[in-house]
Amino acid sequence: MHPKLRFEILSMSERRARFVQEVRLLGITQRDVFEREIEPDGRGMVDRSVEGFNKGGSLTFTFDPAKKEGRDATTVGITIRLPVPRFLGFLSGVLEGQVRRELLAAVAEDKHDLEVRGYPSMKAAPLAA
């Protein structure tokens, strides 16, 4: 669980999900509804903001097999495309740095969860039409 992030799954199927995410960056609460699509081979997924503060933005994740110190590993790539509202354009550099810091912190927490605590198994719920 990420302390600066609220996450609620609205619907989920094998390769798709719809969820609400709220995050606080630079004192601004951002609420978005995202639609996630996972590639058939499992080596990538895209989260698209369809409603909210970052509507039209996306996060693209890639997962590639790798070796680290002779052990199986996964290299994770993340591309963030988020619109900056006109009234915050002058802060785009600051926002970019803050998003990067928060994302790296969240990824580090997820890595710890996967490698140390493990994630509980989840069953897919029907995707709402």
N, C-alpha and C positions, 0 to 999 in steps of 0.2 A: 504494500500500500504506500502510495506516495503522499506525503503530508500536504503538498500544495495542489493536489489533484483530486477531483471527485469524478468518478467514472460509473456510469450506469448502463448496462446492456439493455437495449430495448427489444431486440430480436436477434436470433442467431441461427444459422444453418451450417452445413458442412464447410462451405467456402465463402460465406457472406455473413456480415453482422451489421447491425445498426446500433449506435450507442451515443450517449450524451457524455460530453467531457467538459468539466469546468476547471479552469486553472487561473491562478492569480499571478500576473506578471507586471512588475513595476507599479503595483497598487491598483491595477485594472483587472477586474474579474472578466474572463473570457469564457463564454458558454457557446458550445458548438454541438451540432448533431453531425456525426460522421457516419459514412457508409464505408465498410471495409470489404475488400475483395481480395481473396487469397488465390494466387496462381495455382493452376491444377497440379503442377509439380512440387508445390510447397516451397519454392525457392524465392518467392517474393510476395509482397502484399502492398496494397495501396489503401490508405485512409483518405477519403475525400470529404471535406466539410460541405454539407448541403444546406446548412442553416446555421446562422449565428454570426459571431464576431469575425470569424475567419472564412466565411462562405466563399467558395471557389478555390480555396487553398487545398493542398494535399501533402501527405507524408508518404513517401515511397520507401519501402524496406526491401533489401535484397539479402539473401542468406546463401552463402557459398561455402561448400566444404573446404576445410583447410587442415593443416597439420601445425601443431605448436609443441615444440620440444618433444617431437616424436609421437604425440598423442592426437587423436581426432579432435577437431575443433570446428568452429563455424565463424566465418568472417561476416559481420553484419554491416551493411551499408545503409545509410539513411539520407534521403534527399527531402528537404523541407521547402515547400512553396506556399508561402502565406502572404496574402495581400496586406499591405499597410494602409490603414485608413488615411485619407488625405490630411485630416487634421493632426495626424501623428507622423507625417512624412519626415519632418525634421528630426524625429527620434528613431528613424529606421536602423541606424547603426547600433544604437543602444538596445533597441528591441531585438535585433539579430543576436547580439552578444548574450542577452538575457535568455532568449530561447535556446541558444546553444548550451549555456550552462545548465539550464533546467533539464534539457533533454539528456545531456551527459550524466547528470545526477540520476535521472530516472533509469537510464540504461544500466548504470552501475548497480542500482538497487535490483533491477530485474536479473542481472547477471548473478548477483549474490543469491537471490531467491532460487534461481535455476540450479546453481551449483551447490548451495548449502542447504537451503530449506526445502526446495522442491515445490512445485505447484500442484494443487489438487486437480484431479481429473474432472473435466466438465463435459456434460452431455449437451449436444446441440438442441436448442429449442426451435420450434418452427419459425420460419421467417414470415413476418407479417406482410401482407400484400400492400 
